[in-house]
Structure formats: structure tokens, C-alpha cells
Amino acid sequence: MNTGSFSSSSPAPDSAQQVLQEVFGYSAFRGAQQAIVGHVCGGGDALVLMPTGGGKSLCYQIPAIVRHRAGQGVTVVVSPLIALMHDQVGALDEAGVPAAYLNSSLDLSGVQHVERELMSGRLVLLYAAPERLTQPRFLELLDRLHERGRLSLFAIDEAHCVSQWGHDFREDYLQLSVLAERFAGVPRIALTATADDHTRADIIERLSLASARCFISSFDRPNIRYTLVERDNARAQLLRFLRDEHEGEAGIVYCQSRKKVEDTAEWLQGEGIAALPYHAGLSTELRRRNQDRFLREDGLIMVATIAFGMGIDKPDVRFVAHLDLPKNIEGYYQETGRAGRDGEPAEAWLTYGLSDVVNQRRMIDESPADDTFKRLQRAKLDALLALAESLDCRRQRLLAYFGEDSAPCGNCDNCLHPPARWDATDAARKLLSCIYRCQQHSGFGFGAGHIIDVLRGKLTDKVQQRRHERLSTFGIGHDLSEAQWRSVLRQLLALGHVQAEGDFNVLSLSDSARAVLRGEVPVVLRQAREAGSRQRTRAARTARLGDVSGAPRLPASAATLDAAGQARYAALRAWRGEVAREHNLPAYVVFHDATLAQMAQSHPKSLAELAHISGVGSKKLAAYGEEILRVLAQSVD
């Protein structure tokens, strides 16, 4: 059987560097890639923590190719999402690497065809869902390959899904322990973009990777700007953010509930913004159609629950916005990491309020989990709240959570616009006293709205009914607005001095509140911004990015091109769009923007010159080289 350059009869294994250049068109590895690839090519087990956009896929794809060419068989990739499998296989096919997937999108004949390809030895990589690994028929196929010495490597993507401590636990991943038990001697590489110490330990234990070498890359994504704002009018704030800073650009808006996803997408459409909904309650066909449109079309916004996004390879997502507070920093980091995979400037924007803090705590308290798990989840939420309420560099705090030291970034909202801070010791004591007095007087607690009414001296029906106008704390906080008091309360909740409990979010004092009440602990808080205020305008964005038209801006790699270069770039993008539609692939799978920009800049006149462009492998050079040269020659020069 003719298997082309992937013949197992190759007399000597090709080097990883050779594969990187020949297949993927890159001249050099990035970061820890070379060390990881070398270790896995040599048959070592590995745990890889690398941020989204850091090049995790190459860490197992290159060893898969090297080991297949050396006659060591197929690499099985465990992947949790059908869409990710489709995109990865499509990209490998474009690069000339025989790959396939087995998942529920295939009918019986499709499954049988893939199984035949697998057993023939032609496939270099096979992608499969974790639940496939537990099916007897599939395990028997792997047994047969293993007996023949044709099972080369297991790659477990999104490995954090195996951990109950993680932010995206999936029970099917627990069954992956069968790989170490049943296929001894077959190397395994587990990869994830985020995992704290608890999650890392869980991955190592549950996947039997105690002897694996651990590779931890920097979690820093310097191209992402982190902006966290107090909620005033969430929709108005989001609309300003989109129109002033990301008009016409692709992005993701995360919401906590399915209903909020649908309502927000409909509202954005009504505002003339191209937006699509995505959540697990939609039909499979609609989810697939919306995801395909998001991947293939320019400038679309996906409004989604966290059911969307894992493994999405779309490189030009310019922003990720959260309308609700995530559960923990791992989830926040994973979701925001979907922005700026191409290395171009991107933004992570989040709006949050008092209700987020209260609701998240309530969900933890009411969950059926044991006390140990609840304590850990509360600690994770507290870390996220500390990030949201921080007065210092966001990136520095975010990286510190993952055990990484860093200097202030100079690029997050706190670095660019240092928040005003104030001595809120007196205000905190007033609020804590009011909570205590109301509870002492009535024999039970009250929610935030009522406490603030008492503080501000509002004679509401409830205040009069409870006779709380007679309390010593009635009206002592009239000097602050309701928004300011909500900011104080939210920050005291984040600091742990106040607790919110039960279905009605009744406020009570924690043990640490006593020291505050006695004046033993100073309380310095972030000053609440005035309603409607905003930090940046379109003029600021124009000054920063050079965008004077409001149209989607060119990537940085193309923005410096002269007029002729930009004409060549536009012609190449149009050509790429036609190829992508013809092959039913996202455009970036054909070539990334940065590759097109380099073509437009260097204007190669021959295939030999084109071969030196980063991202042009041998298969793509053979398939598209002449067409690219034609497009460049015909473009305005």
C-alpha cells in the first residue's frame, strides 16, 4: 500500500526538526516544544501544561509523525469535542498527514472505513472521544495493534477533565486509567492549558503518570489585556465595549444561564450586531451550524455558556467577554485564553456585581458535594473575587495563582488606569454594625437591599414594618449612594468579613468581622466608579491601534504593510476564502493570517522563495504554491 512520505519502511527516523519544517512549515520550535517533542519521540511519558495558543498540538503531532515514520504505528488522541476533532483532522489533511476520527458524527460505514484505515497501518493519528476508549470493540482493535507493535502513543488532550478539583470535570475521563493498565509500554502525553496544584496531582494520580516528566510553560498571555469592571448596566456596558473597541471583530460573550444566552444574542442582533447563541439545550444541528459559522465567517460573536469553546482553534478571536462571574480562576483563564490565539492584541473583559458573589457562594453551599470539596471551591471563588477586587496588576495576580512570579504588566486595566482607593474602615464598621443590629432586633437576618435601605435612612414599607428606623444604625450611611454601599458590601464579602446564606441570601457576620468592628483591622477598598463611567473611548482605541475607520483592523503582522503589500494581502485573503469554502474548512486551517501577511510582505516570485515562508509545509507548497504565485502576480503592485 502506498503511504507516501509516511511509509514505515523508512530506513531511519526523521528528526523532529525536519518534520516541523517539512510538514508544518516552521523553522523553529517555540518555548518548551522542542524539549517536550524530544522526550515524547524517545518514548517518555509527559504531562504538559501550556497556555492556549502555545502550540500544544504540535507536542504530540510531531512525535506521532516521527514515531510512525520509524515504524512504531498510530497515535491515538483522546479529545472531548467533535468539533475539535474535525478541525484537527482537517488541518492535518491539509498538511498531508493521514489522520481520522471516530465519533458519533460517523455512520456505520464511516466507522468501518476508519477502522480499516487504522488496522492497515496507514493512519498516523486517530482522534477519539474518551467514551470510545471504554468500548470493548475499540479496545480489542487497540489490543491487536499493541500485539503487533503498532500502537505508538496515547495523547490525552484537555487532561484537566479527569480531575474532580478542576473546572471542567468529565466522568468519562476517569476510565482513561485503562490506558496504563492495558497497554503497558505505550508512552502517554497528557496536555492541558490550565491546572492548579490540586488538579495537577489528580491528573498524575488518575492517569498513572507518577513517573512522567512534567513540563510547565509560563501561563502568561502578554497579548491579552485583562479588564474587570463593576456592573452598572451590563448591556449598556457590553454595547459600549463592542462598539468602541471591537466593532466588526470576532469574539465570545459568556453567560451563566441558557436563557441569558438566548436573550443576549437576540438583543445583540436587534442592535445590529451579528451574534449567535450556543448552549447545551439547543439541538445538536443548531449548535453545529452556529459553531461552523463562527469558525468560518469573519466578525461573528458567539454568545454562549461554558459548553462552548474548549479546543476551539479559531485564531482571530479578538475578545472574550463575561457577563457573569466564572466559578474560579481556572475557568476564567481557560475561557479568556480563547482570545488572541494568533498572538495579536486581544481583550478579556468581565463585568460583575454583588449578585454574582452571592449567587456563586450559594451554589457552592447548596451543592451535594462533601465539605472538603465545598471548602476548596470556596477558596477558588475567593481567589477569583480577590482578582476582581484587586487594586494591583491583574496579570500579576493571575499568574501568582498558578505559582508564577511576574512584574506588573503595564497592560491591564489596573496598570493603565490605577483604581482610586479609599480608607473604608468607618464605612465597613457602619455596614457590619447594621447587619448585626438588624439581626439582633428581629431575631433573623436580612438581604443586601434591606440593609442598605436602613443604612441610607430609607423609610420603606419593610423598614417600617420591622421598626428598623428605630435602630442606631438607621441613616448613618446617608452620605454614600446605593451603588457605593453595594461596592463596599461586595468587597467585604470578597474579603470574607460578611457571609450570604440560604435561598434569600441573608447576610451575617463572619468571625473576622469582629476585628474590623473593634477598629483593629484597617479596611482599604477600591473606590466605586460613577455610574456610566468608562475608561476608554473609540478615540483611545484609535490612538492605541491605529483604527480610524471602525472597520475590523488588520492584524499587526499586516498593518505595517505598504499600500501594495496590503493589496496583495487582501487578494490572498480572498483566495484563501475561496479555497476554504471549497474544502469546507475554516480559513485559518488553510493558512493563518500571519502567513499571508509574510507572503504579502516578501512577495515571493518562485516556489523556492515561497517555501521559506513560515507556515508553508511541503504538502501546502505542492497543493497551493502555483496558485499563490498567480494571486500575488495579479494583485496590485
C-alpha positions as CSV (number, residue, x, y, z in Angstrom):
1,M,0.0,0.0,0.0
2,N,1.4,3.4,-1.0
3,T,1.5,5.6,2.2
4,G,3.7,8.3,0.6
5,S,6.2,10.0,2.9
6,F,4.7,8.2,5.9
7,S,6.0,4.8,4.9
8,S,7.0,2.7,7.9
9,S,9.9,1.3,5.7
10,S,11.9,4.5,6.2
11,P,15.5,3.3,7.0
12,A,16.0,5.9,9.7
13,P,13.6,8.0,11.7
14,D,13.3,11.6,10.6
15,S,14.2,14.3,13.1
16,A,11.6,16.3,14.8
17,Q,13.1,19.5,13.4
18,Q,12.8,18.0,9.9
19,V,9.1,17.2,10.4
20,L,8.5,20.7,11.9
21,Q,9.9,22.3,8.7
22,E,8.7,19.8,6.1
23,V,5.2,19.2,7.3
24,F,4.2,22.3,9.2
25,G,6.4,24.9,7.5
26,Y,8.0,26.3,10.7
27,S,11.8,26.8,11.1
28,A,12.0,26.7,14.9
29,F,10.2,25.4,17.9
30,R,8.6,27.7,20.5
31,G,9.3,27.7,24.2
32,A,9.3,24.2,25.7
33,Q,8.1,22.5,22.5
34,Q,11.5,21.1,21.5
35,A,12.2,19.5,24.9
36,I,8.7,18.0,25.0
37,V,8.8,16.7,21.5
38,G,12.2,15.2,22.0
39,H,11.2,13.5,25.3
40,V,8.0,12.0,23.7
41,C,9.7,11.0,20.5
42,G,12.1,9.0,22.7
43,G,9.2,7.1,24.3
44,G,8.9,9.1,27.5
45,D,5.6,9.9,29.3
46,A,4.8,13.6,29.8
47,L,2.4,16.0,31.5
48,V,2.3,19.3,29.6
49,L,0.8,22.5,30.9
50,M,0.9,25.1,28.2
51,P,-1.4,28.1,27.7
52,T,-3.9,28.2,24.9
53,G,-2.2,29.3,21.7
54,G,1.1,28.0,23.0
55,G,1.3,25.1,20.5
56,K,0.2,22.1,22.5
57,S,-1.0,20.2,19.4
58,L,2.5,20.1,17.9
59,C,3.8,18.5,21.1
60,Y,2.0,15.2,20.2
61,Q,1.5,15.6,16.4
62,I,5.2,15.8,15.6
63,P,6.1,12.8,17.8
64,A,3.2,10.9,16.2
65,I,4.7,11.6,12.7
66,V,8.3,10.8,13.8
67,R,7.4,7.6,15.5
68,H,5.1,6.5,12.6
69,R,7.8,7.1,10.1
70,A,10.1,4.9,12.3
71,G,7.6,2.1,12.1
72,Q,6.1,2.5,15.5
73,G,2.5,2.8,14.5
74,V,-0.5,5.0,15.2
75,T,-1.0,7.7,17.8
76,V,-4.4,7.7,19.5
77,V,-5.6,11.2,20.6
78,V,-8.3,11.4,23.3
79,S,-10.3,14.6,22.6
80,P,-13.6,15.6,24.3
81,L,-15.2,17.6,21.4
82,I,-16.4,16.5,18.0
83,A,-15.7,20.0,16.5
84,L,-12.1,19.9,17.7
85,M,-11.5,16.5,16.2
86,H,-12.9,17.7,12.8
87,D,-10.8,20.8,12.8
88,Q,-7.6,19.0,13.8
89,V,-8.1,16.2,11.2
90,G,-8.9,18.8,8.6
91,A,-5.7,20.7,9.4
92,L,-3.6,17.5,9.3
93,D,-5.1,16.6,6.0
94,E,-4.1,20.0,4.6
95,A,-0.6,19.3,5.8
96,G,-0.5,15.9,4.2
97,V,-0.7,13.8,7.4
98,P,-3.1,10.8,7.3
99,A,-5.5,11.2,10.2
100,A,-9.1,10.3,11.1
101,Y,-11.6,10.5,13.9
102,L,-14.1,8.1,15.4
103,N,-17.1,9.8,17.0
104,S,-20.9,9.9,16.9
105,S,-20.9,12.0,13.7
106,L,-20.0,8.9,11.6
107,D,-22.4,6.4,10.4
108,L,-21.6,2.7,10.4
109,S,-20.0,2.7,7.1
110,G,-17.8,5.6,8.1
111,V,-16.8,3.9,11.3
112,Q,-15.9,0.7,9.4
113,H,-13.8,2.7,6.9
114,V,-11.8,4.4,9.6
115,E,-11.3,1.0,11.4
116,R,-9.9,-0.4,8.1
117,E,-7.5,2.5,7.7
118,L,-6.5,2.1,11.3
119,M,-5.7,-1.6,11.0
120,S,-3.9,-1.1,7.7
121,G,-1.2,1.0,9.3
122,R,-1.9,4.0,7.1
123,L,-3.2,6.3,9.8
124,V,-0.7,8.5,11.7
125,L,-3.2,9.9,14.2
126,L,-6.6,8.7,15.2
127,Y,-8.8,11.1,17.3
128,A,-11.4,9.5,19.6
129,A,-13.8,10.6,22.4
130,P,-13.0,9.4,25.9
131,E,-16.1,7.2,26.0
132,R,-14.9,5.4,22.8
133,L,-11.8,4.2,24.8
134,T,-14.1,2.1,27.1
135,Q,-16.0,0.3,24.3
136,P,-15.0,-3.4,24.0
137,R,-14.8,-3.4,20.2
138,F,-12.4,-0.4,20.2
139,L,-10.2,-1.8,23.0
140,E,-10.0,-5.1,21.0
141,L,-8.7,-3.1,18.0
142,L,-6.1,-1.4,20.1
143,D,-5.1,-4.8,21.6
144,R,-4.5,-6.2,18.1
145,L,-2.4,-3.1,17.2
146,H,-0.5,-3.4,20.5
147,E,0.3,-7.1,19.9
148,R,1.8,-6.1,16.5
149,G,3.8,-3.3,18.0
150,R,1.8,-0.8,16.0
151,L,0.4,1.3,18.9
152,S,2.8,4.2,19.1
153,L,1.5,6.8,21.6
154,F,-1.6,8.0,23.5
155,A,-2.2,11.8,23.7
156,I,-4.8,12.9,26.2
157,D,-5.9,16.4,25.4
158,E,-7.8,18.6,27.9
159,A,-6.4,16.4,30.6
160,H,-7.8,18.6,33.4
161,C,-11.2,17.0,32.6
162,V,-10.1,13.9,34.7
163,S,-9.9,15.9,37.9
164,Q,-12.9,16.5,40.2
165,W,-11.0,19.5,41.5
166,G,-10.8,21.0,38.1
167,H,-13.2,23.4,36.4
168,D,-14.5,21.0,33.8
169,F,-14.7,17.5,35.3
170,R,-15.9,14.8,32.9
171,E,-16.6,11.4,34.3
172,D,-15.7,9.6,31.1
173,Y,-12.1,10.7,31.6
174,L,-11.8,8.6,34.7
175,Q,-11.9,5.5,32.5
176,L,-8.7,6.5,30.9
177,S,-6.8,4.7,33.6
178,V,-7.3,1.7,31.3
179,L,-4.5,3.0,29.0
180,A,-1.7,2.5,31.6
181,E,-3.2,-0.8,32.8
182,R,-3.9,-2.4,29.5
183,F,-1.2,-1.0,27.2
184,A,1.9,-1.1,29.3
185,G,4.9,0.3,27.5
186,V,3.0,2.6,25.2
187,P,4.0,6.2,26.1
188,R,1.4,8.7,27.1
189,I,1.3,12.5,27.0
190,A,-1.4,14.4,28.9
191,L,-1.9,18.1,27.9
192,T,-3.9,21.0,29.4
193,A,-3.9,24.7,29.3
194,T,-4.7,25.2,33.0
195,A,-4.4,23.3,36.2
196,D,-3.7,24.3,39.8
197,D,-1.7,22.1,42.2
198,H,-4.8,20.0,43.2
199,T,-5.7,19.4,39.6
200,R,-2.2,18.5,38.6
201,A,-1.9,16.0,41.4
202,D,-5.2,14.5,40.3
203,I,-4.1,14.2,36.7
204,I,-0.9,12.4,37.7
205,E,-2.7,10.0,40.0
206,R,-5.8,9.2,37.8
207,L,-3.8,8.8,34.6
208,S,-0.9,6.9,36.3
209,L,1.7,9.5,35.3
210,A,3.8,9.5,38.5
211,S,6.9,8.8,36.5
212,A,6.1,11.2,33.7
213,R,8.2,14.3,33.1
214,C,6.2,17.4,33.9
215,F,6.6,20.4,31.5
216,I,5.1,23.6,32.8
217,S,5.3,26.6,30.5
218,S,4.6,30.2,31.5
219,F,0.9,30.9,31.9
220,D,1.4,34.4,30.7
221,R,-0.5,35.6,27.6
222,P,1.0,39.0,27.2
223,N,-1.2,39.8,24.2
224,I,-4.4,39.6,26.2
225,R,-5.5,42.7,28.1
226,Y,-7.5,41.9,31.3
227,T,-10.3,44.3,32.1
228,L,-12.7,43.7,35.0
229,V,-15.4,46.3,35.6
230,E,-18.1,46.8,38.2
231,R,-21.6,46.1,36.8
232,D,-23.7,49.2,36.3
233,N,-25.9,48.4,33.3
234,A,-24.4,45.2,31.9
235,R,-26.0,45.5,28.5
236,A,-25.1,49.2,28.0
237,Q,-21.5,48.4,29.2
238,L,-21.2,45.5,26.8
239,L,-22.6,47.5,23.9
240,R,-20.0,50.3,24.5
241,F,-17.3,47.8,24.8
242,L,-18.2,46.2,21.5
243,R,-18.8,49.4,19.5
244,D,-16.0,51.4,20.9
245,E,-13.3,48.8,20.9
246,H,-14.2,45.7,18.9
247,E,-16.7,46.7,16.2
248,G,-16.8,44.1,13.4
249,E,-14.4,41.7,15.2
250,A,-14.9,38.1,16.2
251,G,-15.5,37.4,19.9
252,I,-17.2,35.3,22.6
253,V,-19.7,36.5,25.2
254,Y,-20.1,34.1,28.1
255,C,-23.3,34.0,30.2
256,Q,-24.2,31.7,33.1
257,S,-27.6,30.6,32.0
258,R,-29.1,29.3,28.8
259,K,-31.9,31.8,28.9
260,K,-29.5,34.7,29.3
261,V,-27.5,33.3,26.3
262,E,-30.6,33.4,24.1
263,D,-31.8,36.8,25.4
264,T,-28.4,38.4,24.9
265,A,-27.9,37.0,21.4
266,E,-31.4,38.2,20.4
267,W,-30.7,41.7,21.9
268,L,-27.3,42.0,20.2
269,Q,-29.0,41.0,16.8
270,G,-31.5,43.8,17.5
271,E,-28.7,46.2,18.0
272,G,-27.3,45.3,14.5
273,I,-24.5,43.1,15.8
274,A,-24.0,39.7,14.2
275,A,-24.4,37.3,17.2
276,L,-25.3,33.6,17.5
277,P,-26.4,31.6,20.6
278,Y,-24.8,28.4,21.8
279,H,-25.7,26.2,24.8
280,A,-26.3,22.5,25.6
281,G,-30.1,22.9,25.4
282,L,-30.1,23.8,21.7
283,S,-30.4,21.0,19.1
284,T,-27.2,19.3,18.0
285,E,-27.8,20.5,14.5
286,L,-28.2,24.2,15.5
287,R,-25.1,24.0,17.8
288,R,-23.1,22.5,14.9
289,R,-24.4,25.1,12.4
290,N,-23.7,28.0,14.7
291,Q,-20.2,26.8,15.6
292,D,-19.4,26.2,12.0
293,R,-20.5,29.7,11.1
294,F,-18.4,31.2,13.9
295,L,-15.3,29.3,12.8
296,R,-15.7,30.1,9.1
297,E,-17.2,33.6,8.9
298,D,-15.5,36.9,9.9
299,G,-16.7,39.2,12.6
300,L,-19.3,36.9,14.3
301,I,-19.9,37.0,18.1
302,M,-20.8,33.7,19.8
303,V,-23.0,34.2,22.9
304,A,-22.6,31.0,25.0
305,T,-22.5,29.1,28.2
306,I,-19.2,27.5,29.0
307,A,-20.4,24.5,27.0
308,F,-18.8,26.3,24.1
309,G,-15.1,26.9,23.5
310,M,-12.9,24.0,24.6
311,G,-10.5,23.3,21.9
312,I,-11.7,26.0,19.6
313,D,-8.8,26.7,17.4
314,K,-10.1,30.0,15.8
315,P,-7.0,32.2,16.0
316,D,-8.6,35.6,15.4
317,V,-11.0,35.8,18.4
318,R,-10.3,39.4,19.4
319,F,-12.1,39.4,22.7
320,V,-13.8,37.2,25.3
321,A,-16.4,39.0,27.5
322,H,-18.1,37.6,30.6
323,L,-21.5,38.9,31.7
324,D,-21.4,36.7,34.7
325,L,-18.6,35.8,37.2
326,P,-17.0,32.4,36.4
327,K,-16.7,29.9,39.2
328,N,-12.9,30.1,39.6
329,I,-9.7,31.4,38.2
330,E,-9.0,28.1,36.2
331,G,-12.3,28.5,34.4
332,Y,-11.7,32.2,33.8
333,Y,-8.2,31.6,32.5
334,Q,-9.3,28.8,30.2
335,E,-12.2,30.8,28.8
336,T,-10.3,34.1,28.3
337,G,-7.4,32.1,26.7
338,R,-9.6,31.5,23.7
339,A,-8.9,35.1,22.7
340,G,-5.8,36.1,20.7
341,R,-4.5,32.6,19.8
342,D,-2.8,34.2,16.9
343,G,-0.6,36.4,19.2
344,E,-2.3,39.6,18.1
345,P,-3.7,42.0,20.7
346,A,-6.9,40.7,22.3
347,E,-9.0,41.6,25.4
348,A,-10.6,39.7,28.3
349,W,-13.5,41.8,29.6
350,L,-15.6,40.9,32.6
351,T,-18.5,42.8,34.3
352,Y,-19.5,41.6,37.8
353,G,-21.7,42.7,40.7
354,L,-22.8,41.9,44.2
355,S,-25.3,39.3,42.9
356,D,-22.5,37.3,41.3
357,V,-20.7,37.0,44.6
358,V,-23.8,36.0,46.5
359,N,-25.1,33.5,43.8
360,Q,-21.8,31.7,43.4
361,R,-21.4,31.2,47.2
362,R,-25.0,29.9,47.4
363,M,-24.4,27.4,44.6
364,I,-21.4,26.1,46.4
365,D,-23.2,25.8,49.7
366,E,-26.3,24.1,48.1
367,S,-24.3,21.6,46.1
368,P,-24.4,17.9,47.1
369,A,-20.6,17.7,47.3
370,D,-18.8,16.9,50.6
371,D,-17.4,19.5,52.9
372,T,-13.8,19.1,51.7
373,F,-14.8,19.8,48.1
374,K,-17.0,22.8,49.1
375,R,-14.1,24.3,51.1
376,L,-11.9,24.0,48.1
377,Q,-14.5,25.6,45.8
378,R,-15.0,28.4,48.2
379,A,-11.2,29.0,48.3
380,K,-11.1,29.0,44.5
381,L,-14.0,31.5,44.3
382,D,-12.3,33.7,46.9
383,A,-9.2,33.8,44.7
384,L,-11.3,34.9,41.8
385,L,-13.0,37.6,43.8
386,A,-9.6,38.8,45.1
387,L,-8.6,39.1,41.4
388,A,-11.8,41.0,40.6
389,E,-11.4,43.4,43.5
390,S,-7.6,43.8,43.3
391,L,-6.0,47.2,43.3
392,D,-2.8,46.0,41.7
393,C,-1.8,44.3,38.4
394,R,-4.4,41.8,37.2
395,R,-1.9,39.7,35.3
396,Q,0.5,39.6,38.2
397,R,-2.3,38.2,40.5
398,L,-3.5,35.8,37.8
399,L,0.0,34.3,37.3
400,A,0.7,34.2,41.0
401,Y,-2.4,31.9,41.4
402,F,-0.6,29.4,39.2
403,G,2.6,29.8,41.2
404,E,4.4,32.1,38.7
405,D,6.2,35.3,39.7
406,S,6.0,38.3,37.4
407,A,6.3,42.0,37.3
408,P,3.3,44.4,36.7
409,C,2.3,44.0,33.1
410,G,1.6,47.7,32.2
411,N,-1.3,46.5,30.0
412,C,-4.3,45.5,32.2
413,D,-6.9,48.0,33.4
414,N,-5.4,48.4,36.8
415,C,-2.0,49.2,35.4
416,L,-3.3,51.5,32.7
417,H,-5.9,53.2,34.9
418,P,-4.9,52.7,38.6
419,P,-8.1,52.5,40.6
420,A,-8.8,55.1,43.3
421,R,-8.7,53.6,46.7
422,W,-10.1,54.9,50.0
423,D,-10.0,54.2,53.7
424,A,-13.3,52.5,54.1
425,T,-12.7,51.4,57.7
426,D,-15.5,53.6,59.0
427,A,-17.9,52.6,56.2
428,A,-17.2,48.9,56.8
429,R,-17.9,49.3,60.5
430,K,-21.2,51.0,59.8
431,L,-22.3,48.3,57.4
432,L,-21.2,45.4,59.7
433,S,-22.9,47.1,62.7
434,C,-26.1,47.5,60.6
435,I,-26.2,43.8,59.7
436,Y,-25.7,42.9,63.4
437,R,-28.3,45.3,64.7
438,C,-31.0,44.3,62.2
439,Q,-30.4,40.6,63.1
440,Q,-30.3,41.3,66.8
441,H,-33.5,43.3,66.7
442,S,-35.6,40.9,64.6
443,G,-34.1,37.6,65.5
444,F,-33.2,36.8,61.9
445,G,-31.1,38.2,59.1
446,F,-31.8,40.3,56.0
447,G,-30.6,40.7,52.5
448,A,-28.4,43.3,50.9
449,G,-31.2,45.6,49.7
450,H,-32.8,46.0,53.1
451,I,-29.5,46.5,55.0
452,I,-28.6,49.3,52.5
453,D,-32.0,50.9,52.9
454,V,-31.5,51.0,56.7
455,L,-28.0,52.5,56.3
456,R,-29.2,55.2,54.0
457,G,-32.3,56.0,56.1
458,K,-35.0,55.0,53.6
459,L,-38.4,54.6,55.1
460,T,-39.6,51.6,53.0
461,D,-42.6,49.5,54.0
462,K,-40.2,46.8,55.1
463,V,-38.1,49.1,57.2
464,Q,-41.2,50.4,59.0
465,Q,-42.8,47.0,59.3
466,R,-39.7,45.7,61.1
467,R,-39.3,49.1,63.0
468,H,-35.8,49.3,61.9
469,E,-36.0,53.1,61.7
470,R,-35.5,52.9,65.5
471,L,-32.1,51.3,65.2
472,S,-29.0,53.3,66.0
473,T,-27.7,52.4,62.5
474,F,-30.7,53.9,60.7
475,G,-29.5,56.6,58.3
476,I,-25.8,56.6,59.4
477,G,-24.8,55.8,55.9
478,H,-26.8,58.5,54.1
479,D,-23.5,60.1,52.8
480,L,-22.9,57.2,50.4
481,S,-25.0,56.2,47.4
482,E,-26.7,52.8,47.0
483,A,-24.1,51.9,44.3
484,Q,-21.3,52.8,46.7
485,W,-22.7,50.7,49.5
486,R,-23.1,47.8,47.2
487,S,-19.5,48.1,46.3
488,V,-18.5,48.2,49.9
489,L,-20.6,45.1,50.7
490,R,-19.3,43.2,47.7
491,Q,-15.7,43.8,48.7
492,L,-16.4,42.8,52.3
493,L,-17.9,39.6,51.0
494,A,-14.8,39.1,48.9
495,L,-12.6,39.8,51.9
496,G,-14.7,37.2,53.9
497,H,-15.9,39.6,56.6
498,V,-19.6,39.0,55.5
499,Q,-21.4,35.9,54.5
500,A,-24.5,35.4,52.4
501,E,-26.5,32.3,53.3
502,G,-29.7,30.5,52.3
503,D,-32.2,30.9,49.5
504,F,-32.7,34.6,50.3
505,N,-29.0,35.5,50.6
506,V,-29.3,36.5,54.2
507,L,-26.3,38.5,55.4
508,S,-24.4,37.6,58.5
509,L,-21.0,38.4,60.0
510,S,-18.0,36.1,59.9
511,D,-15.5,35.7,62.7
512,S,-13.1,38.1,61.1
513,A,-15.7,40.9,61.2
514,R,-15.2,41.3,65.0
515,A,-11.7,42.7,64.5
516,V,-13.0,45.2,61.9
517,L,-15.8,46.3,64.2
518,R,-13.3,46.9,67.0
519,G,-11.2,49.0,64.7
520,E,-8.2,46.7,64.9
521,V,-8.1,46.0,61.1
522,P,-8.0,48.9,58.6
523,V,-10.1,48.4,55.5
524,V,-8.9,49.9,52.3
525,L,-11.2,49.4,49.3
526,R,-11.4,50.1,45.6
527,Q,-13.5,53.2,45.1
528,A,-16.7,52.6,43.1
529,R,-16.8,54.3,39.7
530,E,-19.6,56.6,39.0
531,A,-22.5,55.2,37.0
532,G,-21.9,55.3,33.3
533,S,-18.2,56.0,33.5
534,R,-15.9,54.2,31.1
535,Q,-12.2,54.0,30.9
536,R,-11.6,54.1,27.1
537,T,-13.3,55.5,24.1
538,R,-13.0,54.9,20.4
539,A,-10.5,57.8,20.3
540,A,-8.3,55.9,22.8
541,R,-8.6,52.7,20.8
542,T,-7.7,54.6,17.6
543,A,-4.7,56.0,19.2
544,R,-3.6,52.6,20.5
545,L,-4.4,50.5,17.4
546,G,-4.4,53.0,14.5
547,D,-8.0,52.1,13.6
548,V,-9.6,55.2,12.1
549,S,-12.4,53.6,10.1
550,G,-14.3,51.5,12.7
551,A,-13.8,48.5,10.3
552,P,-12.1,45.3,11.5
553,R,-8.4,46.2,11.8
554,L,-5.6,44.5,10.1
555,P,-3.6,42.1,12.2
556,A,-0.3,43.7,13.5
557,S,1.6,41.5,11.0
558,A,-0.2,43.1,8.1
559,A,-0.8,46.6,9.5
560,T,2.7,47.7,8.7
561,L,2.5,46.7,5.0
562,D,2.6,49.5,2.4
563,A,-0.3,50.0,0.0
564,A,0.9,47.4,-2.5
565,G,1.5,44.9,0.3
566,Q,-1.9,45.4,1.7
567,A,-3.4,44.9,-1.7
568,R,-1.5,41.6,-2.0
569,Y,-2.7,40.7,1.5
570,A,-6.3,41.4,0.6
571,A,-6.0,39.3,-2.6
572,L,-4.5,36.4,-0.7
573,R,-7.3,36.5,1.9
574,A,-9.9,36.5,-0.8
575,W,-8.2,33.5,-2.5
576,R,-7.9,31.7,0.9
577,G,-11.6,32.2,1.5
578,E,-12.5,30.5,-1.8
579,V,-10.2,27.5,-1.0
580,A,-11.7,27.2,2.5
581,R,-15.2,27.1,1.2
582,E,-14.3,24.6,-1.5
583,H,-12.7,22.3,1.1
584,N,-15.3,23.0,3.8
585,L,-12.7,24.2,6.2
586,P,-12.2,27.3,8.4
587,A,-9.9,29.7,6.5
588,Y,-7.2,29.6,9.2
589,V,-6.8,25.9,8.5
590,V,-5.6,26.7,5.0
591,F,-3.2,29.4,6.1
592,H,-3.0,31.7,9.1
593,D,-3.2,35.5,8.7
594,A,0.4,35.9,9.7
595,T,1.5,33.5,6.9
596,L,-0.5,35.5,4.4
597,A,1.0,38.8,5.7
598,Q,4.5,37.4,5.3
599,M,3.7,36.4,1.7
600,A,2.4,39.8,1.0
601,Q,5.5,41.4,2.6
602,S,8.2,39.3,0.9
603,H,6.3,38.9,-2.4
604,P,7.9,35.6,-3.4
605,K,8.4,35.1,-7.1
606,S,9.2,31.3,-7.1
607,L,8.2,28.2,-5.3
608,A,11.7,28.1,-3.7
609,E,11.1,31.6,-2.2
610,L,7.6,30.7,-1.1
611,A,8.9,27.6,0.7
612,H,10.8,29.9,3.1
613,I,7.5,31.5,4.4
614,S,6.7,30.3,7.9
615,G,3.6,28.0,7.8
616,V,4.2,26.7,4.3
617,G,4.9,23.0,4.5
618,S,5.7,20.7,1.6
619,K,2.1,19.5,1.1
620,K,0.7,23.0,1.0
621,L,3.5,24.2,-1.2
622,A,2.7,21.5,-3.7
623,A,-1.1,22.0,-3.4
624,Y,-1.2,25.8,-3.5
625,G,2.2,27.1,-4.5
626,E,1.4,27.9,-8.1
627,E,-1.9,29.5,-7.2
628,I,-0.4,31.7,-4.6
629,L,2.3,32.9,-7.0
630,R,-0.5,33.7,-9.5
631,V,-2.5,35.6,-7.0
632,L,0.5,37.6,-6.0
633,A,1.4,38.4,-9.6
634,Q,-2.1,39.5,-10.4
635,S,-2.6,41.7,-7.4
636,V,-2.0,45.5,-7.5
637,D,1.7,46.1,-7.3
